[in-house]
Amino acid sequence: MTKKQKTILLAIVAIAGVLAIAVAGAGIWIVRSLVENVSMNEAAATRSFDDVRARFGDSGPVVTLRDGPVLLRRPPETQPADTLKTLHILRWDRGAERMSRIDLPFSLLRMRDGLFRLKAEPNASGLSFSTSLRVADIEGYGPALLVDDHTPNGDRVLIWSD
């Protein structure tokens, strides 16, 4: 290998390394921008959940997560009114007194229209569930309250789409 070839090879490796670092940094920035963690007391967390829940009136959640099979509580609408833009996940961790909010753009979810798996193994809270839905299945419900459940240890999760 000549000196010129070695220099070109070294330049290519250096450029690839810089690009890999840039892609990793962008990925970390994107994920961090989707997740927000806030310390708050239980009363404030309950108000946050109630505010979201109030937007959906008396309609119950689409999915019930309990020990045993996951239940789809109601069928999807025949023709959803709007195209969904965001899947929101609100999780209250009672032990840490921390509210986590994740906002996932549906455009990101649509990139992989495979199965969207909701799964948790039994843990200290006793929660155990598993189900698979396609993004298209979720979109069939239109803007909806998808999940509103508590765990035995007092944690709470709320998932909705709009």
C-alpha positions, 0 to 999 in steps of 0.5 A, spaced: 500 500 500 502 506 497 503 512 502 497 516 498 493 510 499 494 509 506 492 517 507 486 516 503 484 510 507 485 514 514 481 520 511 475 515 510 476 512 517 476 518 520 470 521 516 466 515 518 468 515 525 466 523 525 459 521 522 458 515 527 459 520 533 454 525 529 449 520 528 449 517 535 449 524 538 443 526 534 440 519 536 441 521 543 438 528 542 432 526 539 430 521 544 432 526 550 427 531 546 421 525 546 422 524 554 421 529 560 421 527 567 419 531 572 419 530 580 412 532 583 407 530 589 402 525 588 396 530 588 399 534 582 400 527 578 393 526 580 391 533 577 395 531 571 392 525 569 385 528 571 386 533 566 388 528 560 382 524 562 377 529 562 379 531 554 376 524 553 369 525 557 366 518 559 369 514 553 373 509 557 380 506 555 381 502 549 385 497 552 385 494 559 392 492 562 391 487 567 394 480 569 391 475 564 389 477 557 389 484 555 382 486 553 380 491 548 374 494 551 371 497 544 372 496 537 375 501 533 371 507 529 370 505 522 373 511 519 377 516 524 376 523 523 383 525 524 390 523 522 394 522 528 400 526 530 402 524 537 402 518 541 403 520 549 405 516 554 404 519 562 407 514 567 407 516 575 412 512 579 409 513 586 416 510 589 420 516 586 415 521 586 416 522 578 412 523 572 415 521 566 412 524 559 414 521 552 411 524 546 412 519 540 410 522 533 406 517 529 411 519 523 416 515 527 411 510 529 409 509 522 416 508 519 415 501 522 408 498 521 410 492 524 407 490 531 407 495 537 408 490 543 406 492 550 409 488 554 411 487 562 414 481 566 411 480 573 415 484 577 415 487 585 409 491 583 405 484 580 404 487 573 404 482 568 401 483 561 403 482 553 399 484 547 401 486 540 398 491 536 399 494 529 400 502 528 394 502 523 390 498 529 391 504 534 390 509 528 383 506 527 381 508 534 383 516 532 384 520 537 383 516 543 384 514 550 388 508 549 390 505 556 389 508 563 391 503 569 394 503 575 399 497 578 398 494 585 404 498 588 400 505 586 404 507 579 399 509 574 400 509 566 396 513 561 397 512 554 393 516 549 393 519 541 391 525 538 
